[in-house]
Amino acid sequence: MKTAETEADCQETEGWLRSWLKWCPTSMSLLAAAEKQILAYVRTPFLNKYVNIGPIVGGEECKIWTLAMNETSKKTPLVLLHGLGSGIALWSLNFDSFAHARPVYAFDFLGFGRSSRPGFSSDALEAERELVASIEEWRKEMKLDNFVLLGHSMGGFLATSYAIRYPERVSHLILADPWGFPEKPADLSQRYPIPLWVKAIAYVLQPLNPLWGIRVAGPMGPKLIEKVRPDLVNKFSSLTENGDVKIADYIFHCNAQNPTGEAAFHSMMSSFGWAKFPMSKRIPELRKEIGLTMIYGSRSWVDHSPGNIIQQMRTGSYVNVQIIQGAGHHVYADKKDNFNEIVLKACEKADEDRQFKDEGEKRTPNVENHEVLQSAVASYPTHKSKDKVESKLSTHSTSESNQVIQD
């Protein structure tokens, strides 16, 4: 039996929740409806499902909301990782092009979109590890052996971290305007003089998650998004003839709920533009055999100089840095045709690399046969014949060098 004090506490809690939901009207069903409205304009058939990855974060069962297309294709699959405050529906301008000839998978990160929202560690490296581990558990459940991994912004940061930790799973890494690569400049305040009052406000807001304003705006959240980011809303108007896609509603419902993924991002960042552990310092750990394509928008706030630095660092590896003129941070939507073309070329490169590897494995002689052939080479009477046989042997044992492509 409840005591009077307990009943009062329950009434107070329920009253607070009702007040909050009335002020910030959102739910998973409203998010699902907003997502469905956008995905209705995708022409390629797709399957949506929850993938249970177990108690990987926070000790509770976690489910990842997943979209799959063209799964019967034998080409190298393409896996898409979204950025902060986003979800699978924002790939709607790219799905049809990507899935025309290959399997395509997209999912909402844990803590974002329609996926579970467990509590992440407040430690930067541990939060990163938890998110990367969730990608790997998702891969296991989806039974994907090897794939092209494309990440935008925060998704690019985590895609790189995944490729470093699980290199055998990634055939090619595509980074779209990736966040968290450059180091934070030590002389930042000298480069960009900031008024004292702005610093004071930034200090007060520092403990808050980056997208807190959307939740504080409550029912005016969608209107706020339309007002602050009309460019983002307009990008998706091309999906329909009358331009009535409710992108602002989708973004609002993605971010108006429990922001656990956003909190993980907050733990990983050192002020919004930089990571506490920048990826540019860790890129040497990325296996040389993994091809790398980096796509930047010329008008983006993201510093694209790491692309050229990485290109110089990874000598002997395939590195293609592309800067799309006129595109901003959401490069996949700003110039979708240019973006899609670059991505598909990277996927074709992965197909070619896989085919070359498969053919090489079929042709490579086993140790016993190799010794017999070497013995035959030694018994050849002329240098010309010996060189000929050694040349044939070498074609089976060497791998293709990746070409460095400069923009």
C-alpha positions in Angstrom: 0.0 0.0 0.0 1.4 3.4 -1.0 1.9 6.0 1.7 0.6 9.5 1.4 4.2 10.7 0.7 4.7 8.1 -2.0 1.4 8.9 -3.7 2.3 12.6 -3.6 5.7 11.8 -5.2 4.1 9.8 -7.9 1.5 12.5 -8.6 4.3 15.0 -8.8 6.4 12.9 -11.2 3.4 12.1 -13.4 2.4 15.7 -13.4 6.0 16.7 -14.5 6.0 14.2 -17.3 2.6 15.3 -18.5 3.7 18.9 -18.4 6.9 18.1 -20.3 5.2 16.0 -23.0 2.6 18.8 -23.4 5.4 21.4 -23.8 7.7 19.1 -25.9 5.2 17.0 -27.8 7.1 14.0 -29.1 7.0 10.2 -29.1 8.4 7.3 -31.0 5.2 7.0 -32.9 5.4 10.6 -34.1 9.0 10.0 -35.1 8.0 6.9 -37.0 5.2 8.8 -38.8 7.6 11.6 -39.8 10.2 9.1 -41.0 7.5 7.2 -43.0 6.4 10.4 -44.7 10.0 11.0 -46.0 10.8 7.5 -47.0 7.6 7.2 -49.0 9.4 9.1 -51.7 12.2 6.6 -52.0 11.5 4.5 -55.2 13.7 1.5 -54.4 11.9 -1.2 -52.3 13.3 -1.5 -48.8 12.9 -3.4 -45.5 12.8 -1.8 -42.1 13.5 -3.8 -38.9 14.9 -3.6 -35.4 18.1 -5.5 -34.9 18.6 -6.7 -31.4 22.3 -6.4 -30.4 21.9 -7.3 -26.7 23.1 -5.5 -23.6 26.0 -3.8 -25.3 25.6 -0.4 -23.6 24.4 0.4 -20.1 23.6 -3.3 -19.3 20.2 -3.1 -21.1 18.9 -4.7 -24.2 19.6 -2.5 -27.2 17.9 -2.5 -30.6 19.1 -0.7 -33.7 16.6 0.6 -36.2 17.7 -0.6 -39.7 16.9 0.0 -43.3 18.0 -2.6 -45.9 17.9 -2.4 -49.7 18.8 -4.7 -52.6 20.1 -7.4 -50.3 20.2 -10.0 -53.1 22.9 -8.2 -55.1 26.4 -9.9 -55.0 28.3 -6.6 -55.1 30.1 -5.1 -52.1 27.5 -3.8 -49.6 27.4 -0.1 -48.7 26.7 0.8 -45.0 25.7 4.4 -44.2 26.3 6.1 -40.8 24.5 9.4 -40.2 25.8 12.5 -38.3 24.7 14.2 -35.1 21.0 14.9 -34.7 20.1 12.9 -37.8 18.7 9.5 -38.8 18.3 7.1 -41.7 15.6 9.3 -43.5 18.1 12.0 -44.3 19.8 9.6 -46.8 16.6 9.7 -48.8 18.2 11.8 -51.6 20.9 9.1 -52.0 19.2 5.8 -51.5 17.9 5.2 -55.0 21.3 6.0 -56.6 23.3 3.9 -54.1 21.0 0.8 -54.2 20.6 0.6 -57.9 23.2 -2.1 -58.2 24.4 -3.1 -54.7 23.1 -3.8 -51.2 22.7 -0.8 -49.1 22.2 -0.6 -45.3 21.5 2.4 -43.1 20.8 2.5 -39.4 20.1 4.9 -36.5 23.0 5.0 -34.1 22.2 3.9 -30.5 20.9 7.1 -28.7 19.6 8.6 -32.0 16.5 8.3 -34.2 14.3 5.2 -33.5 17.1 3.1 -32.0 17.3 2.3 -28.3 18.6 5.2 -26.1 20.8 3.7 -23.4 23.0 5.7 -21.1 26.6 6.0 -22.4 29.8 6.6 -20.5 30.7 10.2 -19.8 34.3 9.3 -20.6 35.2 10.3 -24.2 37.1 7.2 -25.2 34.7 4.8 -23.5 31.7 6.5 -25.1 33.4 6.2 -28.5 34.2 2.5 -27.8 30.6 1.8 -26.9 29.3 3.3 -30.1 31.9 1.4 -32.2 31.1 -1.8 -30.4 27.4 -1.3 -31.2 28.3 -1.1 -34.9 30.2 -4.4 -34.7 27.4 -6.1 -32.9 25.0 -4.9 -35.5 27.3 -6.2 -38.3 27.4 -9.7 -36.6 23.6 -9.8 -36.4 23.3 -8.7 -40.1 25.9 -11.3 -41.1 27.9 -8.9 -43.2 31.4 -10.0 -43.8 33.0 -7.0 -45.6 31.6 -3.7 -46.8 32.1 -0.1 -47.9 31.6 2.1 -44.9 30.3 5.7 -45.4 30.0 8.1 -42.5 28.9 11.8 -42.4 30.2 14.2 -39.8 30.1 12.4 -36.5 29.4 9.2 -38.5 32.7 9.8 -40.3 34.6 10.0 -37.0 33.0 6.8 -35.7 33.4 5.0 -39.1 37.1 5.7 -39.0 37.3 4.5 -35.4 35.5 1.3 -36.5 37.8 0.7 -39.5 40.9 1.0 -37.2 39.5 -1.5 -34.7 37.9 -3.9 -37.3 40.0 -3.4 -40.5 39.1 -6.8 -41.9 35.5 -5.7 -42.2 36.0 -2.5 -44.2 36.9 -2.7 -47.8 36.7 1.0 -48.4 36.2 4.0 -46.1 34.2 7.0 -47.3 34.2 10.1 -45.1 31.7 12.8 -45.9 32.7 16.1 -44.3 34.0 14.2 -41.2 33.9 15.8 -37.8 36.6 15.4 -35.2 39.7 15.1 -37.4 41.8 18.3 -36.9 43.4 19.2 -33.5 42.0 22.1 -31.7 44.3 25.1 -32.3 46.2 26.2 -29.2 45.9 29.9 -30.3 42.1 29.7 -31.1 41.2 32.8 -29.1 44.0 34.7 -30.8 42.9 33.6 -34.3 39.3 34.4 -33.7 38.9 37.2 -31.1 35.6 36.5 -29.2 33.9 39.2 -27.1 33.8 38.6 -23.4 30.1 38.4 -23.2 30.0 35.6 -25.8 32.6 33.7 -23.8 30.5 34.1 -20.7 27.4 32.7 -22.4 29.4 29.8 -23.9 30.8 29.0 -20.4 27.3 28.9 -19.0 26.0 26.7 -21.8 29.0 24.4 -21.8 27.4 21.6 -19.7 24.4 21.4 -22.0 24.1 19.0 -24.9 24.6 20.7 -28.3 20.9 20.5 -29.5 19.3 21.6 -26.2 17.6 24.5 -27.9 15.3 22.2 -29.9 14.0 20.7 -26.7 13.7 24.0 -24.9 11.6 25.3 -27.8 9.0 22.7 -27.2 6.1 22.8 -29.6 7.9 25.6 -31.5 10.8 23.2 -32.2 9.9 22.4 -35.9 9.3 26.1 -36.6 12.7 27.0 -35.0 14.4 24.4 -37.2 12.7 25.9 -40.3 13.7 29.4 -39.2 17.3 28.6 -38.3 18.0 26.1 -41.0 15.8 26.9 -44.0 18.6 25.6 -46.3 18.4 22.2 -44.7 14.6 22.1 -45.2 14.9 23.3 -48.8 17.4 20.6 -49.7 14.8 17.9 -49.4 12.0 19.8 -51.2 13.1 18.1 -54.5 11.8 14.8 -53.2 8.3 15.9 -54.2 6.7 18.2 -56.8 5.1 20.4 -54.2 8.0 20.4 -51.8 5.9 19.4 -48.8 8.4 17.0 -47.2 8.3 17.6 -43.4 12.0 17.4 -42.7 11.8 19.9 -39.8 9.3 17.6 -38.1 11.6 14.6 -38.5 14.6 16.4 -37.2 12.6 17.7 -34.2 11.3 14.2 -33.2 14.8 12.8 -33.7 16.2 15.2 -31.2 13.3 16.1 -28.8 13.5 12.7 -27.0 15.9 11.4 -24.4 19.3 12.7 -25.9 21.6 9.9 -24.8 23.5 9.7 -28.1 23.9 13.5 -28.1 25.3 13.2 -24.6 27.8 10.7 -25.8 28.8 13.2 -28.5 29.1 15.9 -25.9 31.5 13.6 -24.0 33.6 13.1 -27.1 33.8 16.8 -28.1 36.1 19.6 -27.0 33.8 22.4 -27.8 31.5 21.7 -30.7 34.0 21.8 -33.6 36.7 19.5 -32.2 37.1 16.1 -30.7 39.0 15.5 -27.4 40.9 12.8 -29.2 41.2 14.0 -32.8 41.2 11.3 -35.5 44.0 12.9 -37.5 46.5 11.7 -34.8 45.1 8.2 -35.0 44.8 7.8 -38.8 48.3 6.1 -39.0 46.6 3.1 -37.3 44.3 2.6 -40.3 45.5 -0.4 -42.3 47.2 0.6 -45.5 45.1 -1.7 -47.6 41.9 0.1 -46.8 41.0 2.5 -49.6 40.0 6.0 -48.4 37.7 8.6 -50.1 37.2 11.9 -48.4 34.4 14.3 -49.6 34.2 17.9 -48.4 31.9 20.7 -49.1 33.7 23.9 -50.2 31.3 26.1 -48.0 31.3 23.8 -45.0 32.5 24.9 -41.6 34.5 21.6 -41.3 38.2 22.1 -41.9 39.1 20.1 -45.0 42.9 20.5 -44.6 43.2 17.1 -42.8 42.2 15.5 -46.2 45.4 16.7 -47.8 47.5 15.9 -44.8 46.2 12.3 -44.7 46.8 12.0 -48.4 50.5 12.8 -47.9 50.7 10.5 -44.8 49.2 7.4 -46.5 51.8 7.1 -49.3 51.2 3.8 -51.2 47.6 3.7 -50.2 44.5 4.7 -52.2 43.4 8.2 -51.0 41.0 10.3 -53.0 40.2 13.8 -51.6 37.3 15.6 -53.3 35.9 19.1 -52.5 32.5 19.7 -54.0 32.1 23.3 -55.0 29.0 25.0 -53.6 28.3 22.3 -51.1 28.1 22.9 -47.3 28.4 20.5 -44.4 25.4 18.4 -45.6 27.3 17.7 -48.8 25.3 14.5 -49.5 22.2 16.7 -49.9 23.6 20.0 -51.2 25.1 18.5 -54.3 23.6 15.0 -54.3 24.4 14.1 -57.9 28.1 14.9 -57.5 28.2 13.2 -54.1 26.5 10.1 -55.3 28.9 9.8 -58.3 31.9 10.0 -56.1 30.5 7.4 -53.7 29.6 5.0 -56.4 33.1 5.2 -57.9 34.5 4.4 -54.5 32.2 1.4 -54.3 33.3 0.2 -57.8 36.9 0.5 -56.6 36.0 -1.8 -53.7 34.4 -4.2 -56.1 37.5 -4.3 -58.2 39.8 -4.8 -55.2 37.6 -7.6 -53.9 37.6 -9.3 -57.3 41.4 -9.0 -57.6 41.8 -10.4 -54.1 39.5 -13.3 -54.8 41.2 -14.1 -58.1 44.6 -13.9 -56.4 43.6 -16.3 -53.7 42.3 -18.8 -56.3 45.6 -18.5 -58.3 48.1 -18.5 -55.4 49.8 -21.8 -55.3 50.0 -23.7 -52.0 53.4 -24.1 -50.2 54.0 -27.6 -51.7 53.3 -26.5 -55.3 55.3 -23.3 -54.8 58.4 -25.3 -53.7 58.0 -27.6 -56.8 57.8 -24.5 -59.1 60.8 -22.9 -57.4 62.8 -26.2 -58.0 61.8 -26.0 -61.6 63.1 -22.5 -61.9 66.4 -23.5 -60.4 66.7 -26.3 -63.0 66.1 -24.1 -66.0 69.4 -23.8 -68.0 69.1 -20.2 -69.2 68.5 -16.9 -67.4 65.9 -16.0 -69.9 63.7 -19.0 -69.1 64.3 -18.6 -65.3 63.2 -14.9 -65.4 60.1 -16.0 -67.4 59.0 -18.5 -64.7 59.8 -16.1 -61.8 57.7 -13.5 -63.6 54.8 -15.8 -63.7 55.2 -16.7 -60.0 55.3 -13.0 -59.0 52.0 -12.3 -60.6 50.4 -14.7 -58.1 52.0 -13.4 -55.0 51.9 -9.6 -55.3 48.9 -7.3 -54.7 47.8 -4.3 -56.6 49.2 -1.0 -55.3 46.6 1.6 -54.5 46.8 4.7 -56.7 47.0 8.1 -54.9 44.4 10.5 -56.6 44.8 14.2 -55.9 41.9 16.6 -56.4 
